[in-house]
């Protein structure tokens, strides 16, 4: 039942949003500003208006109808170039940021529920941090880094990080009872994750994913103990720096000019490691790290032997890591981490195996398809070993011949089948880096393990808690 108060609130908000859009349009047409400035003017002040949604409206149906209507209006305006304030920038023809904006507000409204501090933090990050990051990067950005086919600035990313921290620290004290030590660590971890997400987002997708990710992450971290937050942040700083240094040092070992991952790719890998730790725990992040190291080793060997140097960009890295991360999201939503940890490891092992076989595509022309199929099975075994054996060290009661061996065998078989059917047909290592077959076989690995667990043929693999890994990690120093 939609109450009259919600309709009144919707009318007020629509009136304010129309005024913001009219002001931005008048400035764009009469004042002739830089197109990026008029676009961010609308972006910023629309975010300010959206802060009042949970105050004036209680029904998610009203917010949903408003979001869909506004998104449709922006889509039509983009198609026919009706709004100069939003669609005059060069990237407007490919960006869908304006259409994503109201949809993101709706999902944040749903996810935050009664936690107003989560809603306000997420919307402030969307409206303020993103706008100022673009403005700072456009005007003051001197240090550029590559993300797929474009570039981002260090200055803009730093501005996004600082404002994201400030948005959380401003909102939370008024609407939550979190202690300040916890709040500081939560703000830092969330800002790191969102800054990375914004950096690798393309075609305006940051307007959708960044605020939704903010709401999910804040809810998750709000329940963690201070010791876990400290342990997580300290280790993840080391992880970010460590991955970047390894990526920079690897080419020097063989005198290569290219790095295994471009800047966007390394941000993507670091981001997913951080996200796996934040949404699961360190048991979920550890396989990502070991898979990264194995990929670096495979790159070094293949680059040395084949003289083909392939630098993995952000888009295929994102597609690959999104598969096991999707399994983690399901575990997070259902709260059943033990049932999905084994499928997560199997999916991750397949992703690592398929990534490595990409480096070795030229080998089948030299050694023959059969040799490459067998070799691909060996790569599958190595990938599964790197992904499953480190967690097994911390949780040996699962049984070596029930957990790891099953995943090892499965990954080897799927890697061999995938290479024999698909990989050997590609003639260059950069062609179709992450085809649909990779997606199918990686998800199939997760499904098979989940089915075996459901049939009691393989026990569920309950991941060790952070406290267990903290004990193992710090024990040498006691």
C-alpha positions in Angstrom: 0.0 0.0 0.0 1.5 3.3 -1.1 0.8 6.1 1.4 -0.1 9.6 0.4 3.0 10.9 2.3 5.2 8.9 -0.1 3.5 10.4 -3.1 4.0 13.9 -1.7 7.7 13.1 -1.0 8.1 11.8 -4.5 6.6 14.9 -6.0 9.0 17.1 -3.9 12.0 15.1 -4.9 11.1 15.0 -8.6 10.6 18.8 -8.4 14.0 19.3 -6.9 15.7 17.0 -9.4 14.0 18.8 -12.3 15.3 22.1 -10.9 18.9 20.7 -10.7 18.6 19.3 -14.3 17.2 22.6 -15.6 19.9 24.6 -13.9 22.6 22.4 -15.4 21.0 22.5 -18.8 20.8 26.3 -18.7 24.5 26.6 -17.7 25.5 24.2 -20.4 23.6 26.0 -23.2 24.1 29.7 -22.1 27.3 29.7 -20.1 29.3 27.4 -22.4 31.3 25.7 -19.6 33.6 22.7 -20.0 31.1 19.9 -20.7 32.6 17.9 -17.8 31.8 20.6 -15.4 28.1 20.9 -16.3 27.9 17.1 -16.2 29.4 16.9 -12.7 27.2 19.8 -11.6 24.1 17.7 -12.2 25.8 14.7 -10.8 26.8 16.4 -7.6 23.5 18.3 -6.8 21.4 15.3 -7.8 23.2 13.3 -5.2 22.4 16.0 -2.6 18.7 15.7 -3.5 18.8 11.9 -3.3 20.0 12.1 0.3 16.4 12.9 1.2 14.8 9.8 -0.3 14.7 7.7 3.0 13.4 10.8 4.8 10.5 11.6 2.5 9.7 8.2 1.1 9.3 4.8 2.9 8.0 2.6 0.1 10.6 1.0 -2.1 7.9 0.7 -4.8 7.8 4.4 -5.1 11.6 4.7 -5.3 11.7 1.9 -7.9 9.1 3.5 -10.1 10.9 6.8 -9.9 14.3 5.2 -10.7 13.0 3.3 -13.7 11.2 6.4 -15.1 14.3 8.6 -14.7 16.6 6.0 -16.2 14.3 5.7 -19.2 14.2 9.5 -19.7 18.0 9.7 -19.5 18.3 6.8 -22.0 16.0 8.6 -24.5 17.8 11.9 -23.9 21.2 10.1 -24.6 19.9 8.5 -27.8 18.7 11.8 -29.3 21.3 14.1 -27.6 18.6 16.1 -25.8 20.5 17.0 -22.6 23.6 18.9 -23.4 24.5 19.1 -19.7 24.8 15.3 -19.5 25.7 14.2 -23.0 28.1 16.8 -24.4 31.3 15.1 -23.2 33.3 13.0 -25.6 32.6 9.7 -23.8 28.8 10.3 -23.6 28.1 8.2 -26.7 29.4 5.1 -24.9 28.8 6.0 -21.3 25.6 4.9 -19.6 26.4 6.6 -16.3 23.3 8.9 -16.3 21.0 5.9 -16.8 22.8 3.9 -14.1 22.6 6.7 -11.5 18.9 6.4 -10.5 19.0 2.6 -10.6 21.9 2.7 -8.2 20.0 5.0 -5.8 17.1 2.4 -5.8 19.4 -0.5 -4.9 21.2 1.4 -2.2 17.7 2.3 -0.8 16.9 -1.4 -0.7 20.2 -2.6 0.7 20.6 -0.1 3.4 17.2 -0.7 5.0 17.0 1.2 8.3 20.7 1.9 8.4 20.6 5.5 7.4 24.4 5.9 7.8 25.0 3.3 5.1 22.5 5.0 2.7 24.0 8.5 3.3 27.6 7.2 3.0 26.9 5.4 -0.3 25.0 8.3 -1.9 27.6 10.8 -0.8 30.3 8.6 -2.3 28.3 8.4 -5.6 27.4 12.1 -5.7 30.5 13.8 -4.2 33.5 11.5 -4.5 32.9 10.5 -8.1 32.2 14.1 -9.2 35.3 15.5 -7.6 37.5 12.7 -8.7 36.6 13.5 -12.3 37.1 17.2 -11.9 40.4 16.9 -10.1 41.6 14.3 -12.6 40.6 16.5 -15.5 42.2 19.7 -14.3 45.1 18.6 -12.1 45.8 15.0 -13.3 49.4 14.7 -14.3 50.2 11.2 -13.2 48.3 8.9 -15.6 47.9 5.1 -15.6 46.5 2.8 -18.2 43.0 1.2 -17.8 42.1 -0.8 -20.9 42.0 1.7 -23.8 41.9 4.8 -21.7 43.7 6.4 -18.8 42.9 7.6 -15.3 44.9 9.9 -13.0 46.5 9.2 -9.7 45.3 12.7 -8.5 41.7 11.9 -9.3 41.8 8.5 -7.6 43.4 10.0 -4.5 40.6 12.6 -4.4 38.0 9.8 -4.6 39.7 8.0 -1.8 39.8 11.0 0.6 36.2 12.0 -0.1 35.0 8.5 0.4 36.6 8.2 3.8 35.2 11.6 4.7 31.7 10.6 3.6 31.7 7.6 5.9 33.2 9.4 8.8 30.6 12.2 8.5 27.6 10.0 8.1 28.3 7.2 10.6 28.6 9.1 13.9 25.1 10.6 13.6 23.3 7.4 12.6 25.2 4.5 14.1 26.8 3.5 17.4 30.0 2.1 16.0 33.1 2.9 18.0 35.6 5.3 16.4 38.4 2.7 16.1 36.1 0.3 14.2 34.8 3.2 12.1 38.2 4.4 11.0 39.2 0.9 9.8 35.9 0.4 8.1 36.2 3.7 6.3 39.7 2.9 5.1 38.9 -0.5 3.8 35.7 0.6 2.1 37.4 3.6 0.5 40.3 1.4 -0.9 37.8 -1.0 -2.4 35.6 1.7 -4.0 38.6 3.6 -5.3 39.8 0.5 -7.1 36.3 -0.1 -8.4 36.0 3.4 -9.7 39.5 3.2 -11.3 38.7 0.1 -13.4 35.1 1.0 -14.2 34.3 1.8 -17.8 31.4 3.4 -19.7 29.9 4.9 -16.6 29.5 1.6 -14.8 31.0 3.1 -11.7 27.7 5.0 -11.2 26.0 1.6 -10.7 28.6 -0.6 -9.1 30.4 1.8 -6.7 27.3 2.8 -4.6 25.9 -0.7 -4.5 29.3 -2.1 -3.5 29.6 0.6 -0.8 26.3 -0.5 0.8 27.2 -4.2 0.7 30.7 -3.7 2.1 29.6 -1.3 4.9 27.0 -3.8 6.0 29.6 -6.6 6.1 32.4 -4.7 7.8 30.1 -3.2 10.4 29.7 -6.7 12.0 33.4 -7.5 12.2 35.4 -7.2 15.4 38.2 -4.6 15.7 40.9 -7.3 15.8 39.7 -8.8 12.5 39.5 -5.3 10.9 43.0 -4.5 12.0 44.4 -7.8 10.8 42.6 -7.4 7.5 43.7 -3.9 6.7 47.3 -4.5 7.7 47.7 -7.5 5.5 45.8 -6.0 2.6 48.1 -3.0 2.5 51.0 -5.4 2.1 49.0 -7.3 -0.5 48.4 -4.2 -2.6 52.0 -3.1 -2.5 53.3 -6.7 -3.0 51.2 -7.4 -6.1 52.3 -4.2 -7.7 56.0 -4.8 -6.9 55.8 -8.4 -8.2 54.2 -7.2 -11.4 56.9 -4.6 -11.9 59.8 -6.9 -11.1 58.7 -9.9 -13.2 59.7 -8.5 -16.6 63.2 -7.6 -15.4 63.9 -11.3 -14.8 63.7 -12.0 -18.5 64.4 -8.6 -20.0 60.8 -8.1 -21.2 59.3 -4.7 -21.9 55.7 -5.6 -21.0 54.4 -6.4 -17.6 52.2 -9.5 -16.9 49.3 -7.2 -16.0 48.7 -3.6 -17.1 47.9 -1.1 -14.4 44.2 -1.7 -14.7 44.7 -5.5 -14.5 46.8 -5.3 -11.3 44.2 -3.0 -9.7 41.6 -5.5 -10.7 43.5 -8.4 -9.1 44.2 -6.4 -6.0 40.6 -5.3 -5.8 39.2 -8.8 -6.0 41.7 -10.0 -3.3 40.6 -7.2 -1.0 36.9 -7.8 -1.7 37.3 -11.6 -1.1 38.9 -10.8 2.2 36.2 -8.2 3.1 33.2 -10.3 2.1 34.5 -13.6 3.2 37.7 -13.8 5.2 41.4 -14.4 4.5 40.6 -18.0 3.6 38.8 -16.7 0.5 41.6 -14.2 -0.4 44.4 -16.8 -0.1 43.5 -18.7 -3.3 43.4 -15.5 -5.2 47.0 -14.6 -4.1 48.3 -18.1 -4.9 46.6 -18.0 -8.3 48.2 -14.6 -9.1 51.7 -15.9 -8.2 51.2 -19.0 -10.4 50.0 -16.8 -13.3 53.2 -14.6 -12.9 55.4 -17.7 -13.0 53.6 -19.1 -16.1 53.9 -15.7 -17.8 57.7 -15.6 -17.1 58.2 -19.1 -18.5 56.0 -18.7 -21.6 57.4 -15.3 -22.4 60.9 -16.7 -22.2 60.3 -19.7 -24.4 57.8 -18.4 -27.0 59.0 -14.8 -27.2 55.4 -13.8 -27.1 54.7 -11.2 -24.4 51.1 -10.7 -23.5 50.0 -8.1 -21.0 46.6 -8.9 -19.4 44.3 -5.8 -19.4 41.5 -5.0 -17.0 38.5 -6.3 -19.0 39.5 -10.0 -19.3 41.0 -9.9 -15.8 37.7 -8.6 -14.5 35.7 -11.2 -16.4 37.8 -14.0 -15.1 37.9 -13.0 -11.5 34.1 -12.2 -11.5 33.3 -15.9 -11.8 34.7 -17.2 -8.4 33.7 -13.8 -6.9 30.1 -14.5 -7.9 30.3 -17.8 -5.9 31.5 -15.8 -2.9 28.6 -13.3 -3.4 26.1 -16.3 -3.3 27.8 -17.6 -0.1 27.6 -14.1 1.4 23.9 -13.7 0.6 22.9 -17.2 1.8 25.3 -17.2 4.8 26.2 -20.8 3.9 30.0 -20.3 3.5 30.9 -24.0 4.0 28.7 -25.2 1.2 30.2 -22.7 -1.3 33.9 -22.7 -0.3 34.7 -25.9 -2.2 32.9 -24.7 -5.4 34.7 -21.4 -5.0 38.1 -23.2 -5.0 37.1 -25.3 -8.0 35.9 -22.3 -10.0 39.1 -20.4 -9.0 41.3 -23.3 -10.0 39.7 -23.4 -13.4 40.0 -19.7 -13.9 43.8 -19.8 -13.1 44.2 -22.9 -15.4 42.5 -21.2 -18.3 44.4 -18.0 -17.8 47.7 -19.8 -17.9 46.8 -21.8 -21.1 46.3 -18.5 -22.8 50.0 -17.8 -22.4 50.8 -21.1 -24.0 48.6 -21.0 -27.0 51.6 -20.8 -29.5 52.9 -24.2 -28.1 50.3 -26.3 -29.9 51.7 -25.3 -33.3 55.2 -26.4 -32.2 54.4 -29.6 -30.3 51.1 -30.6 -31.7 47.5 -30.6 -30.4 47.8 -33.8 -28.4 50.9 -32.6 -26.6 49.2 -29.3 -25.7 46.1 -31.1 -24.4 48.2 -33.2 -22.1 50.2 -30.2 -21.1 47.0 -28.3 -20.4 45.9 -31.0 -18.0 49.2 -30.6 -16.2 48.6 -26.8 -16.0 45.2 -27.7 -14.5 46.8 -29.8 -11.8 49.3 -27.0 -11.0 46.6 -24.4 -10.9 44.3 -26.5 -8.6 47.3 -27.3 -6.4 48.1 -23.6 -6.0 44.5 -22.8 -5.2 43.5 -25.7 -2.9 46.6 -26.8 -1.0 47.3 -23.6 0.9 43.8 -23.5 2.4 44.1 -27.3 3.1 47.2 -26.5 5.2 45.1 -24.4 7.5 42.1 -26.8 7.5 43.5 -30.4 7.1 40.4 -32.1 8.7 38.6 -31.9 5.4 40.7 -34.8 4.2 43.2 -34.7 1.4 41.5 -37.3 -0.7 38.1 -35.8 -0.3 38.7 -32.1 -0.8 41.9 -31.2 -2.7 42.2 -34.4 -4.7 38.7 -34.1 -6.1 39.3 -30.5 -7.2 42.7 -31.4 -8.6 41.3 -34.2 -10.8 38.3 -32.2 -11.9 40.3 -29.1 -12.9 42.8 -31.2 -14.9 40.0 -32.9 -16.8 38.2 -29.6 -17.6 41.4 -27.8 -18.5 42.3 -30.6 -21.0 38.8 -30.6 -22.5 38.7 -26.9 -22.7 42.1 -26.7 -24.5 41.4 -29.6 -26.9 38.0 -28.1 -27.9 38.7 -24.4 -27.8 42.2 -23.2 -27.0 44.1 -25.0 -29.7 41.9 -23.3 -32.4 43.2 -19.9 -31.6 46.3 -18.8 -33.4 47.4 -15.8 -31.4 47.6 -15.5 -27.6 45.6 -12.3 -27.4 42.6 -13.5 -29.5 39.4 -14.0 -27.5 41.3 -13.9 -24.2 38.3 -14.9 -22.2 35.8 -16.7 -24.4 32.4 -18.1 -23.4 33.9 -21.6 -23.1 36.1 -20.4 -20.2 33.0 -19.1 -18.4 31.1 -22.4 -19.0 33.8 -24.7 -17.8 34.7 -22.6 -14.7 31.1 -22.5 -13.6 30.8 -26.2 -14.4 33.6 -26.9 -12.0 31.8 -25.1 -9.2 28.5 -26.9 -10.1 30.1 -30.3 -10.0 31.7 -29.8 -6.6 28.4 -28.4 -5.3 26.6 -31.4 -6.6 29.1 -33.9 -5.1 28.6 -32.2 -1.8 24.8 -32.3 -2.1 25.1 -36.1 -2.7 27.4 -36.5 0.3 30.1 -37.8 -2.0 32.4 -35.0 -1.0 32.2 -33.2 2.4 31.6 -29.5 2.6 34.8 -27.6 3.1 34.2 -25.1 5.9 36.8 -22.3 5.5 38.9 -21.5 8.5 38.1 -18.3 10.3 40.4 -15.3 10.4 41.2 -16.0 14.0 42.7 -19.4 12.9 44.8 -17.8 10.2 45.9 -15.0 12.6 47.2 -17.7 14.9 49.2 -19.4 12.1 50.3 -16.1 10.7 51.7 -14.5 13.9 52.8 -17.7 15.7 56.5 -17.4 14.7 56.6 -14.0 16.4 55.3 -15.2 19.8 
